[in-house]
Amino acid sequence: MFFLVTACREKEVAHAQWDDIKDCKYTIRKKEFKYSNGAGWKVFRPKNHETRTIPLKSRTGRDVERTQEELGHQVDISNEQGDPEGHFSAEA
């Protein structure tokens, strides 16, 4: 659903964090993170290295903000190891 309402690229969704979503807007920005296996620091850079903000429809934004409150603002879209998810697929 996040792909649909934001029209973001796969890596932009994979690196989304709760802190990026405020006031019904999703901000895509540069981020540094360390992989859970200690393999070193990685950097995510948006296309053209530009920060941009995507407005979310008010209902979607409210749903996301409610989920943030329920889950304690600490959940990211990550894989089983806690690293950014690298592959998304639609299952029929």
The first five atom37 places (N, CA, C, CB, O) and aatype in JSON, in Angstrom:
{
  "aatype": [12, 13, 13, 10, 19, 16, 0, 4, 1, 6, 11, 6, 19, 0, 8, 0, 5, 17, 3, 3, 9, 11, 3, 4, 11, 18, 16, 9, 1, 11, 11, 6, 13, 11, 18, 15, 2, 7, 0, 7, 17, 11, 19, 13, 1, 14, 11, 2, 8, 6, 16, 1, 16, 9, 14, 10, 11, 15, 1, 16, 7, 1, 3, 19, 6, 1, 16, 5, 6, 6, 10, 7, 8, 5, 19, 3, 9, 15, 2, 6, 5, 7, 3, 14, 6, 7, 8, 13, 15, 0, 6, 0],
  "atom_mask": [
    [1, 1, 1, 1, 1],
    [1, 1, 1, 1, 1],
    [1, 1, 1, 1, 1],
    [1, 1, 1, 1, 1],
    [1, 1, 1, 1, 1],
    [1, 1, 1, 1, 1],
    [1, 1, 1, 1, 1],
    [1, 1, 1, 1, 1],
    [1, 1, 1, 1, 1],
    [1, 1, 1, 1, 1],
    [1, 1, 1, 1, 1],
    [1, 1, 1, 1, 1],
    [1, 1, 1, 1, 1],
    [1, 1, 1, 1, 1],
    [1, 1, 1, 1, 1],
    [1, 1, 1, 1, 1],
    [1, 1, 1, 1, 1],
    [1, 1, 1, 1, 1],
    [1, 1, 1, 1, 1],
    [1, 1, 1, 1, 1],
    [1, 1, 1, 1, 1],
    [1, 1, 1, 1, 1],
    [1, 1, 1, 1, 1],
    [1, 1, 1, 1, 1],
    [1, 1, 1, 1, 1],
    [1, 1, 1, 1, 1],
    [1, 1, 1, 1, 1],
    [1, 1, 1, 1, 1],
    [1, 1, 1, 1, 1],
    [1, 1, 1, 1, 1],
    [1, 1, 1, 1, 1],
    [1, 1, 1, 1, 1],
    [1, 1, 1, 1, 1],
    [1, 1, 1, 1, 1],
    [1, 1, 1, 1, 1],
    [1, 1, 1, 1, 1],
    [1, 1, 1, 1, 1],
    [1, 1, 1, 0, 1],
    [1, 1, 1, 1, 1],
    [1, 1, 1, 0, 1],
    [1, 1, 1, 1, 1],
    [1, 1, 1, 1, 1],
    [1, 1, 1, 1, 1],
    [1, 1, 1, 1, 1],
    [1, 1, 1, 1, 1],
    [1, 1, 1, 1, 1],
    [1, 1, 1, 1, 1],
    [1, 1, 1, 1, 1],
    [1, 1, 1, 1, 1],
    [1, 1, 1, 1, 1],
    [1, 1, 1, 1, 1],
    [1, 1, 1, 1, 1],
    [1, 1, 1, 1, 1],
    [1, 1, 1, 1, 1],
    [1, 1, 1, 1, 1],
    [1, 1, 1, 1, 1],
    [1, 1, 1, 1, 1],
    [1, 1, 1, 1, 1],
    [1, 1, 1, 1, 1],
    [1, 1, 1, 1, 1],
    [1, 1, 1, 0, 1],
    [1, 1, 1, 1, 1],
    [1, 1, 1, 1, 1],
    [1, 1, 1, 1, 1],
    [1, 1, 1, 1, 1],
    [1, 1, 1, 1, 1],
    [1, 1, 1, 1, 1],
    [1, 1, 1, 1, 1],
    [1, 1, 1, 1, 1],
    [1, 1, 1, 1, 1],
    [1, 1, 1, 1, 1],
    [1, 1, 1, 0, 1],
    [1, 1, 1, 1, 1],
    [1, 1, 1, 1, 1],
    [1, 1, 1, 1, 1],
    [1, 1, 1, 1, 1],
    [1, 1, 1, 1, 1],
    [1, 1, 1, 1, 1],
    [1, 1, 1, 1, 1],
    [1, 1, 1, 1, 1],
    [1, 1, 1, 1, 1],
    [1, 1, 1, 0, 1],
    [1, 1, 1, 1, 1],
    [1, 1, 1, 1, 1],
    [1, 1, 1, 1, 1],
    [1, 1, 1, 0, 1],
    [1, 1, 1, 1, 1],
    [1, 1, 1, 1, 1],
    [1, 1, 1, 1, 1],
    [1, 1, 1, 1, 1],
    [1, 1, 1, 1, 1],
    [1, 1, 1, 1, 1]
  ],
  "atom_positions": [
    [[0.82, -1.19, 0.0], [0.0, 0.0, 0.0], [0.87, 1.26, 0.0], [-0.94, 0.0, 1.21], [0.53, 2.26, -0.63]],
    [[1.98, 1.2, 0.71], [2.88, 2.36, 0.77], [3.4, 2.72, -0.62], [4.06, 2.07, 1.71], [3.49, 3.9, -0.96]],
    [[3.73, 1.7, -1.43], [4.14, 1.95, -2.81], [3.05, 2.71, -3.56], [4.47, 0.63, -3.52], [3.34, 3.68, -4.27]],
    [[1.83, 2.28, -3.41], [0.72, 2.85, -4.15], [0.47, 4.31, -3.78], [-0.54, 2.04, -3.9], [0.3, 5.15, -4.67]],
    [[0.46, 4.63, -2.5], [0.12, 5.99, -2.1], [1.27, 6.97, -2.25], [-0.35, 6.0, -0.67], [1.04, 8.18, -2.29]],
    [[2.51, 6.47, -2.34], [3.64, 7.38, -2.47], [4.23, 7.4, -3.87], [4.71, 7.0, -1.48], [4.87, 8.38, -4.26]],
    [[4.03, 6.33, -4.64], [4.65, 6.16, -5.96], [6.18, 6.22, -5.86], [4.15, 7.24, -6.94], [6.85, 6.72, -6.76]],
    [[6.72, 5.72, -4.75], [8.16, 5.74, -4.52], [8.85, 4.55, -5.18], [8.46, 5.75, -3.03], [8.23, 3.54, -5.51]],
    [[10.15, 4.7, -5.36], [10.98, 3.62, -5.87], [11.21, 2.6, -4.75], [12.33, 4.16, -6.41], [11.03, 2.89, -3.57]],
    [[11.63, 1.38, -5.17], [11.81, 0.3, -4.2], [12.79, 0.68, -3.09], [12.31, -0.94, -4.92], [12.49, 0.45, -1.91]],
    [[13.93, 1.24, -3.42], [14.91, 1.59, -2.38], [14.42, 2.71, -1.48], [16.24, 1.99, -3.02], [14.78, 2.77, -0.31]],
    [[13.59, 3.61, -2.02], [13.04, 4.68, -1.19], [12.09, 4.11, -0.13], [12.31, 5.71, -2.06], [12.04, 4.59, 1.0]],
    [[11.34, 3.09, -0.52], [10.45, 2.43, 0.44], [11.27, 1.58, 1.42], [9.41, 1.55, -0.29], [11.0, 1.57, 2.62]],
    [[12.27, 0.87, 0.9], [13.09, 0.0, 1.75], [13.81, 0.78, 2.84], [14.11, -0.75, 0.91], [14.08, 0.24, 3.92]],
    [[14.12, 2.04, 2.59], [14.86, 2.85, 3.55], [13.96, 3.83, 4.31], [15.96, 3.6, 2.85], [14.45, 4.73, 4.99]],
    [[12.66, 3.65, 4.19], [11.72, 4.51, 4.92], [11.81, 4.22, 6.41], [10.27, 4.3, 4.41], [11.92, 3.07, 6.83]],
    [[11.75, 5.27, 7.19], [11.74, 5.15, 8.65], [10.6, 6.01, 9.18], [13.12, 5.6, 9.27], [10.13, 6.92, 8.51]],
    [[10.17, 5.69, 10.4], [9.05, 6.44, 10.98], [9.37, 7.92, 11.05], [8.72, 5.9, 12.37], [8.48, 8.75, 10.84]],
    [[10.6, 8.27, 11.34], [10.96, 9.69, 11.45], [10.79, 10.45, 10.14], [12.4, 9.82, 11.91], [10.76, 11.68, 10.14]],
    [[10.69, 9.73, 9.03], [10.52, 10.37, 7.73], [9.07, 10.79, 7.47], [10.97, 9.42, 6.63], [8.8, 11.53, 6.52]],
    [[8.15, 10.34, 8.31], [6.72, 10.6, 8.07], [6.19, 11.48, 9.19], [5.91, 9.27, 7.98], [6.09, 11.06, 10.35]],
    [[5.84, 12.71, 8.82], [5.3, 13.67, 9.78], [4.3, 14.56, 9.06], [6.43, 14.53, 10.44], [4.49, 14.89, 7.89]],
    [[3.26, 14.94, 9.76], [2.26, 15.88, 9.22], [1.74, 15.45, 7.85], [2.86, 17.27, 9.13], [1.6, 16.28, 6.96]],
    [[1.47, 14.18, 7.7], [0.93, 13.62, 6.45], [1.86, 13.85, 5.26], [-0.44, 14.23, 6.15], [1.4, 14.08, 4.14]],
    [[3.18, 13.79, 5.5], [4.18, 13.93, 4.44], [5.29, 12.92, 4.68], [4.74, 15.37, 4.4], [5.69, 12.66, 5.81]],
    [[5.79, 12.36, 3.58], [6.93, 11.43, 3.63], [8.13, 12.13, 3.02], [6.61, 10.09, 2.88], [8.1, 12.53, 1.86]],
    [[9.19, 12.28, 3.81], [10.41, 12.94, 3.33], [11.45, 11.88, 3.0], [10.95, 13.94, 4.38], [11.83, 11.08, 3.85]],
    [[11.91, 11.9, 1.76], [12.95, 10.99, 1.31], [14.26, 11.74, 1.43], [12.7, 10.48, -0.17], [14.42, 12.82, 0.86]],
    [[15.21, 11.18, 2.18], [16.45, 11.89, 2.47], [17.62, 10.93, 2.55], [16.31, 12.66, 3.78], [17.43, 9.72, 2.64]],
    [[18.81, 11.46, 2.51], [20.02, 10.66, 2.66], [20.07, 10.09, 4.07], [21.3, 11.51, 2.36], [19.7, 10.75, 5.04]],
    [[20.53, 8.82, 4.17], [20.63, 8.17, 5.48], [21.87, 7.31, 5.55], [19.38, 7.31, 5.76], [22.27, 6.7, 4.55]],
    [[22.48, 7.26, 6.7], [23.57, 6.33, 6.94], [23.07, 5.3, 7.94], [24.85, 7.06, 7.47], [22.37, 5.63, 8.9]],
    [[23.44, 4.05, 7.72], [23.02, 2.98, 8.62], [24.07, 1.9, 8.64], [21.64, 2.41, 8.21], [24.88, 1.77, 7.72]],
    [[24.05, 1.12, 9.69], [25.0, 0.01, 9.81], [24.22, -1.29, 9.7], [25.78, 0.08, 11.16], [23.2, -1.48, 10.36]],
    [[24.7, -2.18, 8.85], [24.05, -3.48, 8.71], [24.14, -4.25, 10.01], [24.67, -4.28, 7.56], [25.11, -4.12, 10.75]],
    [[23.14, -5.06, 10.28], [23.06, -5.79, 11.54], [24.2, -6.79, 11.72], [21.74, -6.51, 11.64], [24.54, -7.12, 12.86]],
    [[24.79, -7.28, 10.63], [25.88, -8.25, 10.76], [27.23, -7.58, 10.99], [25.94, -9.13, 9.52], [28.27, -8.25, 11.02]],
    [[27.22, -6.24, 11.15], [28.45, -5.52, 11.41], [29.33, -5.33, 10.19], [0.0, 0.0, 0.0], [30.51, -5.03, 10.32]],
    [[28.76, -5.5, 9.0], [29.54, -5.42, 7.76], [29.94, -3.99, 7.41], [28.74, -6.01, 6.62], [30.5, -3.77, 6.34]],
    [[29.68, -3.05, 8.25], [30.09, -1.67, 8.0], [28.92, -0.76, 7.73], [0.0, 0.0, 0.0], [27.76, -1.18, 7.71]],
    [[29.25, 0.48, 7.53], [28.24, 1.5, 7.29], [27.88, 1.57, 5.82], [28.73, 2.86, 7.77], [28.74, 1.44, 4.94]],
    [[26.62, 1.78, 5.55], [26.12, 1.96, 4.2], [25.39, 3.3, 4.15], [25.17, 0.79, 3.78], [24.93, 3.81, 5.17]],
    [[25.3, 3.86, 2.97], [24.62, 5.13, 2.8], [23.54, 4.96, 1.74], [25.61, 6.25, 2.4], [23.79, 4.43, 0.66]],
    [[22.34, 5.42, 2.06], [21.26, 5.49, 1.07], [21.17, 6.94, 0.61], [19.88, 4.99, 1.67], [21.09, 7.86, 1.42]],
    [[21.19, 7.12, -0.69], [21.04, 8.45, -1.27], [19.87, 8.42, -2.25], [22.36, 8.92, -1.99], [19.8, 7.54, -3.11]],
    [[18.95, 9.38, -2.13], [17.86, 9.45, -3.1], [18.4, 9.77, -4.49], [16.82, 10.51, -2.69], [19.52, 10.26, -4.64]],
    [[17.6, 9.49, -5.49], [17.99, 9.79, -6.86], [18.35, 11.28, -6.97], [16.84, 9.43, -7.86], [17.66, 12.13, -6.41]],
    [[19.43, 11.56, -7.67], [19.96, 12.92, -7.82], [20.42, 13.53, -6.5], [18.92, 13.82, -8.45], [20.67, 14.73, -6.42]],
    [[20.52, 12.71, -5.45], [20.99, 13.15, -4.13], [20.14, 14.26, -3.54], [22.43, 13.62, -4.23], [20.62, 15.04, -2.71]],
    [[18.88, 14.36, -3.95], [18.02, 15.44, -3.5], [16.97, 14.94, -2.51], [17.34, 16.09, -4.68], [16.3, 13.94, -2.74]],
    [[16.86, 15.67, -1.4], [15.78, 15.41, -0.46], [14.49, 15.92, -1.07], [16.06, 16.08, 0.93], [14.45, 17.0, -1.65]],
    [[13.43, 15.13, -0.94], [12.13, 15.59, -1.43], [11.03, 15.11, -0.49], [11.88, 15.09, -2.87], [11.19, 14.12, 0.23]],
    [[9.94, 15.81, -0.53], [8.81, 15.49, 0.34], [7.59, 15.14, -0.51], [8.49, 16.66, 1.3], [7.26, 15.84, -1.46]],
    [[6.96, 14.05, -0.13], [5.77, 13.57, -0.84], [4.57, 13.71, 0.09], [5.94, 12.09, -1.32], [4.57, 13.14, 1.18]],
    [[3.55, 14.46, -0.32], [2.35, 14.56, 0.52], [1.58, 13.25, 0.5], [1.45, 15.73, 0.06], [1.44, 12.61, -0.54]],
    [[1.08, 12.87, 1.65], [0.23, 11.69, 1.76], [-1.21, 12.17, 1.86], [0.62, 10.8, 3.0], [-1.49, 13.2, 2.47]],
    [[-2.12, 11.43, 1.27], [-3.52, 11.78, 1.43], [-3.82, 11.8, 2.92], [-4.47, 10.79, 0.68], [-3.25, 11.01, 3.67]],
    [[-4.69, 12.66, 3.34], [-4.91, 12.85, 4.77], [-5.3, 11.55, 5.48], [-5.98, 13.89, 4.99], [-4.84, 11.31, 6.6]],
    [[-6.12, 10.73, 4.85], [-6.51, 9.46, 5.5], [-5.3, 8.54, 5.65], [-7.62, 8.75, 4.69], [-5.1, 7.93, 6.7]],
    [[-4.49, 8.44, 4.6], [-3.29, 7.6, 4.65], [-2.34, 8.12, 5.71], [-2.59, 7.56, 3.27], [-1.8, 7.35, 6.5]],
    [[-2.13, 9.43, 5.73], [-1.24, 10.03, 6.72], [-1.73, 9.77, 8.13], [0.0, 0.0, 0.0], [-0.93, 9.45, 9.01]],
    [[-3.01, 9.9, 8.36], [-3.55, 9.63, 9.7], [-3.37, 8.17, 10.07], [-5.04, 10.01, 9.77], [-3.04, 7.86, 11.21]],
    [[-3.6, 7.25, 9.11], [-3.41, 5.82, 9.39], [-1.97, 5.52, 9.76], [-3.84, 4.98, 8.17], [-1.7, 4.77, 10.69]],
    [[-1.03, 6.11, 9.02], [0.39, 5.89, 9.31], [0.75, 6.46, 10.67], [1.28, 6.53, 8.22], [1.43, 5.8, 11.46]],
    [[0.3, 7.67, 10.97], [0.61, 8.28, 12.25], [-0.01, 7.5, 13.42], [0.12, 9.72, 12.28], [0.6, 7.39, 14.48]],
    [[-1.2, 6.95, 13.21], [-1.82, 6.12, 14.26], [-0.99, 4.85, 14.48], [-3.29, 5.74, 13.87], [-0.79, 4.43, 15.62]],
    [[-0.51, 4.26, 13.4], [0.33, 3.07, 13.51], [1.63, 3.4, 14.22], [0.63, 2.48, 12.12], [2.11, 2.6, 15.03]],
    [[2.21, 4.56, 13.94], [3.42, 5.0, 14.62], [3.19, 5.04, 16.13], [3.85, 6.39, 14.11], [4.02, 4.54, 16.9]],
    [[2.08, 5.63, 16.55], [1.78, 5.74, 17.96], [1.62, 4.36, 18.6], [0.51, 6.57, 18.17], [2.11, 4.11, 19.69]],
    [[0.93, 3.46, 17.9], [0.68, 2.12, 18.43], [1.97, 1.31, 18.56], [-0.3, 1.39, 17.54], [2.12, 0.53, 19.5]],
    [[2.9, 1.5, 17.61], [4.12, 0.7, 17.59], [5.32, 1.38, 18.24], [4.47, 0.35, 16.19], [6.4, 0.79, 18.32]],
    [[5.14, 2.59, 18.71], [6.2, 3.23, 19.46], [7.29, 3.9, 18.64], [0.0, 0.0, 0.0], [8.39, 4.09, 19.14]],
    [[7.01, 4.26, 17.41], [7.94, 5.04, 16.58], [9.27, 4.34, 16.3], [8.22, 6.34, 17.24], [10.18, 4.99, 15.81]],
    [[9.42, 3.08, 16.58], [10.71, 2.42, 16.41], [10.75, 1.41, 15.27], [11.09, 1.74, 17.67], [11.76, 0.74, 15.08]],
    [[9.69, 1.29, 14.52], [9.63, 0.28, 13.48], [10.03, 0.86, 12.13], [8.22, -0.32, 13.4], [9.54, 1.91, 11.73]],
    [[10.92, 0.17, 11.43], [11.3, 0.53, 10.07], [10.88, -0.61, 9.16], [12.85, 0.81, 9.96], [10.56, -1.7, 9.63]],
    [[10.87, -0.35, 7.87], [10.59, -1.42, 6.91], [11.9, -2.15, 6.73], [10.02, -0.86, 5.54], [12.79, -1.67, 6.02]],
    [[12.02, -3.31, 7.35], [13.3, -4.03, 7.31], [13.07, -5.51, 7.09], [14.08, -3.8, 8.61], [11.95, -6.01, 7.19]],
    [[14.16, -6.21, 6.78], [14.06, -7.65, 6.58], [14.24, -8.37, 7.92], [15.12, -8.14, 5.57], [14.29, -7.73, 8.96]],
    [[14.32, -9.69, 7.88], [14.4, -10.48, 9.11], [15.66, -10.2, 9.94], [14.34, -11.95, 8.77], [15.67, -10.41, 11.15]],
    [[16.72, -9.71, 9.28], [17.96, -9.39, 10.0], [17.95, -7.97, 10.54], [19.15, -9.59, 9.08], [18.9, -7.57, 11.23]],
    [[16.91, -7.2, 10.25], [16.84, -5.83, 10.71], [17.48, -4.84, 9.76], [0.0, 0.0, 0.0], [17.58, -3.65, 10.07]],
    [[17.92, -5.31, 8.6], [18.5, -4.44, 7.58], [17.39, -3.96, 6.64], [19.61, -5.18, 6.79], [16.32, -4.55, 6.61]],
    [[17.64, -2.88, 5.87], [16.62, -2.44, 4.91], [16.24, -3.57, 3.96], [17.12, -1.22, 4.12], [17.1, -4.28, 3.44]],
    [[14.95, -3.72, 3.73], [14.45, -4.77, 2.83], [14.95, -4.48, 1.42], [12.89, -4.85, 2.86], [14.82, -3.36, 0.93]],
    [[15.5, -5.49, 0.77], [16.07, -5.28, -0.55], [15.18, -5.73, -1.69], [0.0, 0.0, 0.0], [15.4, -5.33, -2.84]],
    [[14.19, -6.56, -1.41], [13.36, -7.1, -2.48], [11.9, -7.16, -2.03], [13.86, -8.5, -2.9], [11.56, -7.74, -1.0]],
    [[11.07, -6.55, -2.82], [9.63, -6.62, -2.58], [9.01, -7.35, -3.75], [9.0, -5.19, -2.39], [9.43, -7.16, -4.89]],
    [[8.03, -8.15, -3.48], [7.33, -8.83, -4.57], [5.86, -8.88, -4.26], [7.9, -10.25, -4.8], [5.44, -8.94, -3.1]],
    [[5.08, -8.85, -5.31], [3.63, -8.98, -5.16], [3.27, -10.45, -5.29], [2.87, -8.11, -6.21], [3.71, -11.14, -6.21]],
    [[2.48, -10.92, -4.37], [2.05, -12.31, -4.43], [0.59, -12.33, -4.8], [2.29, -13.04, -3.08], [-0.23, -11.59, -4.24]],
    [[0.26, -13.18, -5.75], [-1.13, -13.28, -6.22], [-1.93, -14.17, -5.33], [-1.19, -13.8, -7.64], [-3.12, -14.37, -5.57]]
  ]
}
